Amino acid sequence: MAYTNQSQMNITDGLQYQGLLGLVLFSTVTTVPCCVFLFINGTMLFTLRSKPVFRETSRHILLYNLLLADTVVLVQSQALYLLSVCRIRLTYPVCGVLIMLTSLTTSISPLTLVLMSLERYVAVCYPLRHATIITIRNTEVAIIVVWAFSSLNVLTKVVLLLQFPLEDQQMKDFCGKESMLLDPVSDLYEKAFTYFLFVSAGVAVICSYIGVMVAARSASTDKASARKARNTLLLHLVQLGLSLLSTIHNFLLFSISKSLDRVKIVRIQIVIYLCIIILPRCLSSLIYGIRDQIIRPVLMYNLCCHWRRSPFLSHITTKDKSGKTII
């Protein structure tokens, strides 16, 4: 926890050193991309609930769950970043609520990626049984299990925190995940859960990828479907890797802060923050908004706030599997 607090102090001291103009400038550099990504994610979430074809397809339901978790993490991360930049210290209860909410949604993302990978695996390897295995009911049950598992993790962290008495409710450091690891047991549990979560998720995605690769060699497998599923699983693996990088964000800052001056630290910190905290939370919208032939026209239509209605309706007409026109 010490290296995290020290890195945060270096960053905020560096911003204060540059004055109010520097504070506003560096806050804007992160807030503007965050707002753009929030708009894209929000539009994507609206899109996935706007048409029956999206609400009745398992992979779109899973995508909605992933985007919802990523959007919450995006808002929480930017809020904590701005609080740190403005040198605002919260009380332990308020910070605890924010961190636990972030912890809940952060663990949901890799677990949902696992479900999406398994769905693609079943679609390619068991196409005739896909409709009976991947049903709306089973998908909803799987999502409930994911949220329950993540909630159990949060509950465990809360129990560990309650065992550590606090004489002063006011935090002396900035609000962050490491600031709430008040004893060695909490720190050990956090590391163990993170390792278990990402190793398990990585193994599941890699095994799904291998299964799709093996199935693609079969003469009875749809080659185009297998190739698309393989590329999707590779993207899931990249997303999982970026999520893992976000867990070592503070360690990277600490390593950098030992050899560079404060101004350079702030600039590098902003780049790292944008690349491994902000950007991955919008990656799902960008990936599926571009690759999914059903989502793309509706998403573009909504992103343009229903402007230029004629071009979208006349040149891009999308139908679902039953032949009904979506837009």
C-alpha positions as CSV (number, residue, x, y, z in Angstrom):
1,M,0.0,0.0,0.0
2,A,2.9,2.3,0.6
3,Y,4.1,2.4,-3.0
4,T,0.5,3.3,-4.1
5,N,0.2,6.2,-1.8
6,Q,3.6,7.5,-2.7
7,S,2.9,7.3,-6.4
8,Q,-0.4,9.1,-5.9
9,M,1.4,11.8,-3.9
10,N,4.0,12.3,-6.6
11,I,1.3,12.6,-9.3
12,T,-0.9,15.1,-7.4
13,D,2.2,17.1,-6.2
14,G,3.3,17.2,-9.8
15,L,0.0,18.7,-10.9
16,Q,0.0,21.2,-8.1
17,Y,3.5,22.2,-9.1
18,Q,2.3,23.1,-12.6
19,G,-0.5,25.3,-11.1
20,L,-4.2,25.6,-11.8
21,L,-3.7,25.6,-15.6
22,G,-1.9,22.3,-15.5
23,L,-4.6,20.8,-13.2
24,V,-7.3,21.8,-15.6
25,L,-5.3,20.6,-18.6
26,F,-4.5,17.2,-17.3
27,S,-8.0,16.7,-16.0
28,T,-9.4,17.6,-19.4
29,V,-7.1,15.2,-21.2
30,T,-8.6,12.3,-19.3
31,T,-12.2,13.5,-18.9
32,V,-12.9,14.3,-22.6
33,P,-12.0,10.7,-23.8
34,C,-13.9,9.3,-20.9
35,C,-17.0,11.3,-21.8
36,V,-16.7,10.2,-25.4
37,F,-16.4,6.5,-24.4
38,L,-19.3,6.9,-22.0
39,F,-21.4,8.2,-24.8
40,I,-20.4,5.3,-27.0
41,N,-21.0,2.8,-24.2
42,G,-24.3,4.4,-23.3
43,T,-25.5,4.4,-26.9
44,M,-24.4,0.7,-27.2
45,L,-26.4,-0.2,-24.1
46,F,-29.4,1.6,-25.4
47,T,-29.0,-0.1,-28.8
48,L,-28.9,-3.6,-27.1
49,R,-32.2,-2.9,-25.4
50,S,-33.9,-1.1,-28.3
51,K,-34.8,-4.1,-30.5
52,P,-36.3,-7.5,-29.7
53,V,-33.6,-9.3,-31.7
54,F,-31.0,-8.1,-29.3
55,R,-33.0,-8.8,-26.1
56,E,-33.7,-12.3,-27.3
57,T,-30.2,-13.4,-28.3
58,S,-27.9,-14.9,-25.7
59,R,-24.7,-13.3,-27.0
60,H,-26.2,-9.9,-27.1
61,I,-27.5,-10.3,-23.5
62,L,-24.0,-11.3,-22.4
63,L,-22.6,-8.3,-24.3
64,Y,-25.0,-6.0,-22.5
65,N,-23.9,-7.4,-19.1
66,L,-20.2,-6.9,-20.1
67,L,-20.8,-3.3,-21.2
68,L,-22.8,-2.5,-18.1
69,A,-20.0,-3.6,-15.9
70,D,-17.4,-1.8,-18.0
71,T,-19.4,1.4,-18.0
72,V,-19.7,1.4,-14.2
73,V,-15.9,0.8,-13.8
74,L,-15.3,3.6,-16.3
75,V,-17.4,6.1,-14.3
76,Q,-15.9,4.9,-11.0
77,S,-12.3,5.1,-12.2
78,Q,-12.6,8.6,-13.6
79,A,-14.4,9.8,-10.5
80,L,-11.6,8.5,-8.3
81,Y,-9.0,9.9,-10.6
82,L,-10.5,13.4,-10.5
83,L,-10.8,13.2,-6.7
84,S,-7.1,12.3,-6.5
85,V,-6.1,15.1,-8.9
86,C,-8.1,17.6,-6.9
87,R,-6.5,16.3,-3.7
88,I,-9.9,15.5,-2.1
89,R,-9.7,12.9,0.6
90,L,-12.9,10.9,1.5
91,T,-13.9,9.1,4.6
92,Y,-13.3,5.4,4.9
93,P,-17.0,4.5,4.6
94,V,-17.6,6.5,1.5
95,C,-14.4,5.3,-0.1
96,G,-15.2,1.7,0.9
97,V,-18.6,1.9,-0.9
98,L,-17.0,3.2,-4.1
99,I,-14.2,0.6,-4.0
100,M,-16.5,-2.3,-3.3
101,L,-18.8,-1.3,-6.2
102,T,-15.7,-1.1,-8.5
103,S,-14.5,-4.4,-7.2
104,L,-17.9,-6.0,-8.0
105,T,-18.0,-4.8,-11.6
106,T,-14.3,-5.4,-12.2
107,S,-14.6,-9.1,-11.5
108,I,-17.8,-9.3,-13.6
109,S,-16.0,-8.4,-16.8
110,P,-13.6,-11.3,-17.0
111,L,-16.3,-13.8,-15.9
112,T,-18.6,-12.5,-18.6
113,L,-15.8,-12.9,-21.2
114,V,-15.6,-16.5,-20.2
115,L,-19.4,-17.0,-20.7
116,M,-19.1,-15.3,-24.1
117,S,-16.2,-17.5,-25.1
118,L,-18.1,-20.7,-24.0
119,E,-21.1,-19.5,-26.1
120,R,-18.9,-19.2,-29.2
121,Y,-17.4,-22.6,-28.4
122,V,-20.8,-24.3,-28.3
123,A,-21.9,-22.4,-31.4
124,V,-19.0,-23.9,-33.5
125,C,-18.4,-27.3,-31.9
126,Y,-22.1,-28.2,-31.2
127,P,-24.1,-26.2,-33.7
128,L,-27.1,-28.6,-33.6
129,R,-27.3,-28.4,-29.8
130,H,-26.6,-24.7,-29.5
131,A,-30.2,-23.6,-29.5
132,T,-31.0,-26.1,-26.6
133,I,-27.9,-25.4,-24.5
134,I,-27.6,-21.6,-25.0
135,T,-31.1,-20.5,-24.1
136,I,-32.3,-17.2,-22.8
137,R,-33.1,-18.9,-19.4
138,N,-29.7,-20.5,-19.2
139,T,-28.0,-17.3,-20.1
140,E,-29.9,-15.4,-17.4
141,V,-29.0,-18.1,-14.8
142,A,-25.3,-17.8,-15.8
143,I,-25.4,-14.0,-15.4
144,I,-27.0,-14.4,-12.0
145,V,-24.3,-16.8,-10.9
146,V,-21.6,-14.3,-12.1
147,W,-23.1,-11.5,-10.1
148,A,-23.6,-13.8,-7.1
149,F,-19.9,-14.9,-7.2
150,S,-18.7,-11.3,-7.6
151,S,-21.0,-10.2,-4.7
152,L,-19.6,-13.0,-2.5
153,N,-16.1,-11.7,-3.2
154,V,-17.2,-8.2,-2.1
155,L,-18.9,-9.5,1.0
156,T,-15.7,-11.3,1.9
157,K,-13.7,-8.1,1.6
158,V,-16.3,-6.2,3.7
159,V,-16.0,-8.8,6.5
160,L,-12.2,-8.5,6.4
161,L,-12.5,-4.7,6.6
162,L,-14.8,-4.8,9.5
163,Q,-12.3,-6.8,11.5
164,F,-9.9,-3.8,11.3
165,P,-11.0,-1.1,13.8
166,L,-10.6,2.6,12.7
167,E,-10.1,5.3,15.2
168,D,-10.3,8.1,12.6
169,Q,-12.9,7.8,9.8
170,Q,-11.1,10.5,7.7
171,M,-8.7,9.1,5.2
172,K,-5.1,10.4,5.2
173,D,-4.5,9.1,1.7
174,F,-6.4,9.3,-1.5
175,C,-9.2,6.9,-2.1
176,G,-8.1,3.8,-4.0
177,K,-8.2,0.0,-3.9
178,E,-4.9,-0.3,-2.1
179,S,-6.0,2.3,0.4
180,M,-8.7,-0.1,1.6
181,L,-6.2,-2.9,2.2
182,L,-5.8,-2.1,5.8
183,D,-4.2,-5.3,7.0
184,P,-2.0,-8.1,5.5
185,V,-4.9,-10.6,5.3
186,S,-6.9,-8.3,3.1
187,D,-3.9,-7.7,0.8
188,L,-3.3,-11.5,0.6
189,Y,-6.9,-12.2,-0.2
190,E,-7.0,-9.5,-2.9
191,K,-3.9,-11.0,-4.6
192,A,-5.1,-14.5,-4.3
193,F,-8.6,-13.7,-5.8
194,T,-7.1,-11.7,-8.6
195,Y,-4.7,-14.5,-9.6
196,F,-7.4,-17.1,-9.4
197,L,-9.9,-15.1,-11.4
198,F,-7.6,-14.2,-14.3
199,V,-5.8,-17.6,-14.5
200,S,-9.2,-19.4,-14.5
201,A,-10.6,-17.0,-17.1
202,G,-7.5,-17.2,-19.2
203,V,-7.5,-21.0,-19.2
204,A,-11.2,-21.1,-20.1
205,V,-10.8,-18.7,-23.1
206,I,-7.7,-20.5,-24.3
207,C,-9.4,-23.9,-24.1
208,S,-12.4,-22.5,-26.0
209,Y,-10.0,-21.2,-28.7
210,I,-8.2,-24.6,-29.0
211,G,-11.6,-26.3,-29.2
212,V,-12.7,-24.0,-32.0
213,M,-9.4,-24.6,-33.8
214,V,-9.8,-28.3,-33.6
215,A,-13.4,-28.2,-34.8
216,A,-12.4,-25.9,-37.7
217,R,-10.5,-28.8,-39.2
218,S,-13.5,-31.0,-39.3
219,A,-15.2,-31.3,-42.7
220,S,-18.7,-30.8,-41.2
221,T,-17.8,-27.5,-39.5
222,D,-18.8,-24.2,-41.1
223,K,-15.4,-22.7,-42.0
224,A,-16.5,-19.1,-42.0
225,S,-18.3,-19.4,-38.7
226,A,-15.3,-21.1,-37.1
227,R,-12.9,-18.4,-38.4
228,K,-15.1,-15.7,-37.0
229,A,-15.4,-17.4,-33.7
230,R,-11.7,-17.9,-33.5
231,N,-11.1,-14.2,-34.1
232,T,-13.7,-13.3,-31.5
233,L,-12.0,-15.5,-28.9
234,L,-8.6,-13.9,-29.7
235,L,-10.2,-10.5,-29.1
236,H,-11.6,-11.8,-25.8
237,L,-8.1,-12.9,-24.8
238,V,-6.8,-9.4,-25.6
239,Q,-9.6,-7.9,-23.5
240,L,-8.7,-10.2,-20.7
241,G,-5.1,-9.2,-20.9
242,L,-6.0,-5.5,-20.8
243,S,-8.2,-6.1,-17.7
244,L,-5.2,-7.9,-16.1
245,L,-2.9,-4.9,-16.9
246,S,-5.3,-2.6,-15.1
247,T,-4.7,-4.5,-11.8
248,I,-1.0,-3.5,-12.0
249,H,-1.6,0.1,-12.8
250,N,-0.3,1.4,-9.5
251,F,2.7,-0.8,-9.5
252,L,3.7,0.6,-12.9
253,L,3.4,4.1,-11.6
254,F,5.5,3.3,-8.6
255,S,8.2,1.8,-10.8
256,I,8.3,4.9,-13.0
257,S,8.2,7.4,-10.1
258,K,11.6,6.2,-8.8
259,S,13.5,7.3,-11.9
260,L,11.7,10.3,-13.4
261,D,10.8,13.8,-12.3
262,R,7.3,14.8,-11.3
263,V,6.2,16.4,-14.6
264,K,7.2,13.4,-16.7
265,I,5.6,11.1,-14.2
266,V,2.3,12.9,-14.6
267,R,2.4,12.8,-18.4
268,I,3.3,9.1,-18.5
269,Q,0.7,8.3,-15.8
270,I,-2.0,9.9,-18.0
271,V,-0.9,7.8,-21.0
272,I,-1.0,4.6,-18.9
273,Y,-4.3,5.5,-17.4
274,L,-5.9,6.1,-20.8
275,C,-4.4,3.0,-22.3
276,I,-5.0,0.4,-19.6
277,I,-7.9,1.8,-17.6
278,I,-10.1,3.9,-19.9
279,L,-9.7,2.4,-23.4
280,P,-10.3,-1.3,-22.5
281,R,-13.7,-0.3,-21.0
282,C,-14.8,0.9,-24.4
283,L,-13.2,-1.8,-26.4
284,S,-16.3,-4.1,-26.3
285,S,-18.4,-1.4,-27.9
286,L,-15.9,-0.7,-30.6
287,I,-15.3,-4.4,-31.3
288,Y,-18.9,-5.5,-31.5
289,G,-20.2,-2.2,-32.9
290,I,-17.9,-2.7,-35.9
291,R,-17.8,-6.5,-36.3
292,D,-21.4,-7.5,-35.6
293,Q,-23.4,-7.0,-38.8
294,I,-26.7,-6.8,-36.9
295,I,-25.6,-4.3,-34.3
296,R,-23.5,-2.0,-36.5
297,P,-26.3,-0.3,-38.5
298,V,-28.5,0.3,-35.5
299,L,-25.5,1.5,-33.4
300,M,-24.5,4.0,-36.1
301,Y,-28.0,5.1,-36.5
302,N,-28.2,5.8,-32.7
303,L,-24.8,7.4,-32.5
304,C,-25.9,9.9,-35.1
305,C,-28.9,10.7,-32.8
306,H,-31.3,9.6,-35.5
307,W,-29.9,12.2,-37.9
308,R,-29.5,11.5,-41.6
309,R,-32.4,9.1,-41.4
310,S,-32.7,8.4,-45.1
311,P,-29.2,7.2,-45.8
312,F,-29.3,4.7,-42.9
313,L,-32.7,3.3,-43.8
314,S,-32.2,3.3,-47.5
315,H,-28.6,1.9,-47.8
316,I,-28.3,-0.1,-44.6
317,T,-31.3,-2.4,-44.0
318,T,-30.7,-5.2,-41.4
319,K,-32.9,-8.2,-40.8
320,D,-32.9,-10.8,-38.1
321,K,-32.9,-14.6,-38.6
322,S,-36.6,-14.7,-39.0
323,G,-36.5,-12.1,-41.8
324,K,-38.0,-9.2,-39.9
325,T,-36.5,-5.8,-40.6
326,I,-34.6,-4.3,-37.6
327,I,-34.2,-0.8,-39.0
